[in-house]
Amino acid sequence: MNNLSWLQPQDSNEVSTEVQELQHEAREYLANSKSSNTKRAYGSDWKQFEEWCASHAFASLPAEPDTLVYYITMLGKTKKASTIKRKMATVSQRHETAGYKSPTKTPLVRGVWEGLQRKIGIKEEGREAIWLYELRQVIKELPHGKLIGVRNRALLVIGWAGALRRSELVGLHIEDISKTRDGLIIHLNQSKTDQKGEGHDVALPFGSNPLTCPVRSFEDWISAAGITEGPVFRRIDRHENVMGGLTAQSVRLIVKKCCEEVGLDPKRYGAHSLRSGFCSQAARAGKAEHQIMKQTRHKRSDSLQRYIKKANLFEDNAASGIGL
């Protein structure tokens, strides 16, 4: 049974053509209720659960609470808490969509899940933040006079100043950017926290340092590359020909390589380092939480707190000024 089966009529002859058309449209809306990345992850998670259940002669739908307990106990040997939580959410969604009670909500599963989290920990291991001084170091080492250096500078600065996710960077088109007397305005048509396409406008003011000015870096890149429409950030071949748009994976690799060039451990940095770097730097500079959230588009303040806490570790620290 798939997660759209409840919209499938038992006998198409029992309903009118109009209702059948409405069912078809409703199924399309249900299919679009999650992002493509989320659907891929959920689909993979469910397939793994089905296969595990089959290999142990357990029913997967509906699954008994005991079955899920054994499954998450097995996962706890190798997986992080966040991964297990997502897999549990997949099982829960499948059951509820199919009209069954979710086993994840039973006291047994909740109790085992609590104990498992205590054992393996729930700390999220994110990428290191790229602070502003590190961003300047990276940009200084970019190959000057080469198109790839101009592109990478614009990619890094705009990604950092706009606190953009890699999917937002690769989805950025010239048509989404407008210039004003105060700087650039980027219109994000859709993002991780805006799957319905409401859109967000992100302002990038002129920078006081030409090296890290978002406006100058953007204008230098589109002028050098001759881009007048379509994707802003694009691939470049070894002959400096400008190709199609970058992929999200390409952004991750570019950030890692640029960090490695200045001696930063590439294993600790990635595309998210730009976004977390902005959050951390803004917090240390004393920017209010609501100001940071306006730029980052965070929906909840608790998602932002880990950056703020880390940035302020040395602020009013008890070990400072006591004669060490």
C-alpha positions as CSV (number, residue, x, y, z in Angstrom):
1,M,0.0,0.0,0.0
2,N,1.5,3.4,-0.9
3,N,0.9,6.7,0.8
4,L,-1.6,7.8,-1.9
5,S,-3.8,4.7,-1.7
6,W,-6.5,6.3,0.5
7,L,-7.4,8.5,-2.5
8,Q,-7.7,5.5,-4.8
9,P,-11.4,4.6,-5.4
10,Q,-12.3,0.9,-4.8
11,D,-14.2,0.8,-8.1
12,S,-13.9,3.6,-10.6
13,N,-17.4,2.8,-11.8
14,E,-18.9,3.8,-8.4
15,V,-17.9,7.5,-8.8
16,S,-18.6,10.1,-11.4
17,T,-16.1,11.4,-13.9
18,E,-16.0,14.7,-12.1
19,V,-15.1,13.0,-8.8
20,Q,-12.5,10.9,-10.5
21,E,-10.9,14.1,-11.9
22,L,-11.0,15.7,-8.4
23,Q,-9.3,12.5,-7.0
24,H,-6.6,12.8,-9.6
25,E,-5.9,16.5,-8.8
26,A,-6.0,15.7,-5.0
27,R,-3.4,13.0,-5.5
28,E,-1.1,15.5,-7.4
29,Y,-1.5,18.0,-4.5
30,L,-0.6,15.3,-2.0
31,A,2.4,14.2,-4.0
32,N,3.6,17.9,-4.0
33,S,3.1,18.3,-0.2
34,K,6.7,17.5,0.4
35,S,9.9,18.8,-1.3
36,S,11.6,16.5,-3.8
37,N,14.6,16.0,-1.4
38,T,12.3,15.1,1.4
39,K,10.3,12.6,-0.7
40,R,13.5,11.0,-1.8
41,A,14.7,10.6,1.7
42,Y,11.3,9.3,3.0
43,G,11.1,6.9,0.1
44,S,14.5,5.5,0.8
45,D,13.8,5.3,4.5
46,W,10.6,3.4,4.0
47,K,12.2,0.9,1.5
48,Q,14.9,0.2,4.1
49,F,12.3,-0.4,6.8
50,E,10.3,-2.7,4.5
51,E,13.3,-4.7,3.6
52,W,14.4,-5.1,7.2
53,C,11.0,-6.2,8.2
54,A,10.8,-8.7,5.4
55,S,14.2,-10.2,6.3
56,H,13.0,-10.8,9.8
57,A,9.4,-11.9,8.9
58,F,7.8,-8.8,10.5
59,A,4.9,-6.9,9.0
60,S,5.9,-3.4,8.0
61,L,2.4,-1.9,7.5
62,P,0.9,-2.0,10.0
63,A,4.0,-2.5,12.1
64,E,3.8,-3.6,15.7
65,P,5.4,-1.4,18.3
66,D,7.8,-4.2,19.1
67,T,9.0,-4.3,15.5
68,L,9.8,-0.6,15.5
69,V,11.6,-0.9,18.9
70,Y,13.8,-3.7,17.4
71,Y,14.4,-1.6,14.3
72,I,15.5,1.6,16.1
73,T,17.6,-0.4,18.5
74,M,19.5,-1.8,15.5
75,L,19.8,1.7,14.0
76,G,21.2,3.0,17.3
77,K,24.4,0.9,16.8
78,T,25.5,3.0,13.8
79,K,23.2,5.9,13.1
80,K,22.9,9.4,14.6
81,A,19.9,10.4,16.6
82,S,18.8,12.9,13.8
83,T,18.9,10.1,11.2
84,I,16.8,7.7,13.4
85,K,14.3,10.5,14.1
86,R,13.8,11.0,10.4
87,K,13.3,7.3,9.8
88,M,10.8,7.1,12.6
89,A,8.9,10.1,11.1
90,T,8.8,8.2,7.8
91,V,7.3,5.1,9.5
92,S,4.8,7.3,11.3
93,Q,3.7,9.2,8.1
94,R,3.2,6.0,6.2
95,H,1.0,4.5,8.8
96,E,-1.1,7.6,9.3
97,T,-1.5,8.2,5.6
98,A,-2.6,4.6,5.1
99,G,-5.2,5.0,7.9
100,Y,-3.3,3.1,10.7
101,K,-2.3,4.2,14.1
102,S,1.4,5.2,14.2
103,P,3.5,2.8,16.3
104,T,5.9,5.7,17.1
105,K,3.3,7.2,19.4
106,T,3.0,4.2,21.7
107,P,4.5,4.4,25.2
108,L,6.8,1.5,24.4
109,V,8.4,3.1,21.4
110,R,8.6,6.5,23.1
111,G,10.3,5.0,26.2
112,V,12.9,3.1,24.2
113,W,13.5,6.2,22.0
114,E,14.1,8.3,25.1
115,G,16.6,5.8,26.4
116,L,18.3,5.4,23.1
117,Q,18.8,9.2,22.8
118,R,20.4,9.3,26.3
119,K,22.9,6.6,25.2
120,I,23.9,7.9,21.7
121,G,23.4,11.6,22.4
122,I,21.4,14.1,20.3
123,K,24.2,16.6,19.6
124,E,24.2,17.7,15.9
125,E,27.6,17.8,14.3
126,G,27.4,20.8,11.9
127,R,30.0,22.3,9.7
128,E,32.4,24.9,11.1
129,A,31.5,28.5,10.6
130,I,33.6,30.7,8.3
131,W,34.2,33.9,10.2
132,L,34.6,37.2,8.4
133,Y,38.4,37.3,8.8
134,E,38.5,33.7,7.4
135,L,36.3,34.7,4.5
136,R,38.8,37.5,3.6
137,Q,41.7,35.1,3.8
138,V,40.0,32.8,1.4
139,I,39.1,35.5,-1.1
140,K,42.7,36.9,-1.0
141,E,43.9,33.4,-2.1
142,L,41.6,33.1,-5.1
143,P,43.3,33.1,-8.5
144,H,43.2,36.8,-9.5
145,G,42.8,37.5,-13.2
146,K,41.0,34.3,-13.8
147,L,37.3,33.9,-14.3
148,I,37.0,31.1,-11.8
149,G,38.4,33.4,-9.1
150,V,35.9,36.1,-9.9
151,R,33.0,33.6,-9.8
152,N,34.2,32.0,-6.6
153,R,34.5,35.4,-4.9
154,A,30.9,36.3,-5.8
155,L,29.7,32.9,-4.8
156,L,31.3,33.1,-1.4
157,V,30.5,36.7,-0.6
158,I,26.9,36.5,-1.7
159,G,26.4,33.1,0.0
160,W,27.9,34.5,3.2
161,A,26.2,37.9,3.3
162,G,22.8,36.5,2.3
163,A,23.1,33.5,4.6
164,L,22.0,31.5,1.6
165,R,21.7,27.7,1.4
166,R,23.5,26.0,-1.4
167,S,20.1,25.2,-3.1
168,E,19.3,28.9,-3.0
169,L,22.6,29.8,-4.5
170,V,22.3,27.4,-7.5
171,G,18.6,28.4,-7.9
172,L,19.5,32.1,-8.1
173,H,18.8,33.8,-11.5
174,I,19.7,37.2,-12.8
175,E,16.0,38.0,-13.0
176,D,15.7,37.5,-9.2
177,I,18.2,40.3,-8.4
178,S,17.6,44.0,-8.5
179,K,20.0,46.8,-7.7
180,T,19.0,49.8,-5.6
181,R,20.9,52.8,-4.2
182,D,21.5,50.8,-1.0
183,G,22.6,47.5,-2.5
184,L,21.1,44.4,-4.0
185,I,17.8,42.8,-3.4
186,I,17.6,39.1,-4.0
187,H,14.2,37.5,-4.4
188,L,14.2,33.8,-3.3
189,N,11.2,32.2,-5.1
190,Q,11.4,29.0,-3.0
191,S,13.7,27.6,-0.3
192,K,13.9,24.8,2.3
193,T,11.6,26.7,4.7
194,D,9.3,28.1,1.9
195,Q,8.2,25.1,-0.1
196,K,4.9,26.8,-1.0
197,G,6.8,29.5,-3.0
198,E,5.7,32.5,-1.0
199,G,9.1,34.0,-1.6
200,H,11.5,36.1,0.5
201,D,13.4,39.3,-0.3
202,V,17.0,39.4,1.0
203,A,18.9,42.6,1.1
204,L,22.6,42.7,0.5
205,P,24.0,46.2,1.3
206,F,27.2,47.7,-0.1
207,G,30.2,46.5,1.9
208,S,32.8,48.9,3.4
209,N,35.6,46.6,2.2
210,P,35.7,46.2,-1.6
211,L,37.1,42.6,-1.1
212,T,33.9,41.4,0.6
213,C,31.3,43.8,-0.9
214,P,28.4,41.7,-2.2
215,V,27.4,44.3,-4.8
216,R,30.9,44.7,-6.3
217,S,31.5,41.0,-6.3
218,F,28.2,40.3,-8.1
219,E,28.8,43.0,-10.7
220,D,32.3,41.9,-11.4
221,W,31.2,38.4,-12.0
222,I,28.2,38.9,-14.3
223,S,30.3,41.5,-16.3
224,A,33.3,39.2,-16.7
225,A,31.1,36.2,-17.5
226,G,28.7,38.1,-19.8
227,I,25.6,36.8,-18.0
228,T,22.4,38.7,-18.9
229,E,19.8,36.0,-18.0
230,G,19.4,32.7,-16.4
231,P,21.4,31.2,-13.5
232,V,23.9,33.5,-11.8
233,F,26.4,30.9,-10.8
234,R,27.7,28.6,-13.6
235,R,30.3,26.1,-14.4
236,I,33.5,27.1,-16.1
237,D,35.6,24.8,-18.2
238,R,39.4,24.8,-18.4
239,H,39.3,27.2,-21.4
240,E,37.2,29.7,-19.3
241,N,34.1,29.0,-21.3
242,V,31.0,29.7,-19.2
243,M,28.7,26.7,-19.1
244,G,25.4,25.8,-17.4
245,G,24.4,26.4,-13.8
246,L,26.2,24.9,-10.9
247,T,24.8,22.0,-8.8
248,A,24.4,22.1,-5.0
249,Q,27.2,19.5,-4.8
250,S,29.5,21.8,-6.8
251,V,28.9,24.6,-4.3
252,R,29.9,22.3,-1.4
253,L,33.1,21.3,-3.2
254,I,34.0,24.8,-4.1
255,V,33.7,26.0,-0.5
256,K,35.8,23.0,0.7
257,K,38.5,23.6,-1.9
258,C,38.7,27.3,-1.1
259,C,39.0,26.6,2.6
260,E,41.8,24.0,2.0
261,E,43.8,26.6,0.0
262,V,44.2,28.7,3.1
263,G,45.0,25.8,5.4
264,L,41.5,25.1,6.8
265,D,40.6,21.5,7.2
266,P,38.2,20.8,4.3
267,K,36.5,18.0,6.3
268,R,35.2,20.5,8.8
269,Y,33.8,23.0,6.2
270,G,31.1,22.9,3.6
271,A,28.5,25.1,1.9
272,H,26.6,25.5,5.2
273,S,29.8,27.2,6.6
274,L,28.8,30.3,4.8
275,R,25.4,30.5,6.4
276,S,26.6,29.6,9.9
277,G,29.5,32.0,9.5
278,F,27.1,34.9,8.9
279,C,24.9,33.9,11.9
280,S,27.9,33.7,14.2
281,Q,29.5,36.9,13.0
282,A,26.3,38.8,13.3
283,A,25.7,37.5,16.8
284,R,29.2,38.5,17.9
285,A,28.7,41.9,16.4
286,G,25.7,42.4,18.7
287,K,22.9,42.1,16.1
288,A,19.5,41.4,17.6
289,E,18.0,38.0,17.1
290,H,15.1,39.3,15.1
291,Q,17.6,41.1,12.7
292,I,19.5,37.9,12.1
293,M,16.4,35.9,11.6
294,K,15.1,38.4,9.0
295,Q,18.3,37.8,7.0
296,T,18.5,34.0,7.5
297,R,14.7,33.4,7.2
298,H,14.8,31.1,10.2
299,K,11.3,30.2,11.2
300,R,12.1,29.4,14.9
301,S,14.6,31.2,17.1
302,D,15.8,27.9,18.7
303,S,17.3,26.9,15.3
304,L,19.4,30.1,15.5
305,Q,20.4,29.7,19.2
306,R,23.3,27.3,18.6
307,Y,25.1,29.9,16.5
308,I,24.4,32.7,19.0
309,K,25.6,30.6,21.9
310,K,28.8,29.6,20.2
311,A,29.5,33.1,19.1
312,N,29.0,34.5,22.6
313,L,31.1,31.9,24.5
314,F,33.8,34.5,25.3
315,E,31.4,37.3,26.1
316,D,31.3,38.1,29.8
317,N,33.2,34.8,30.4
318,A,33.9,34.0,34.1
319,A,37.4,32.8,33.3
320,S,38.3,36.3,31.8
321,G,39.8,39.0,33.9
322,I,40.6,36.9,37.0
323,G,44.3,36.9,36.6
324,L,45.0,33.9,34.4
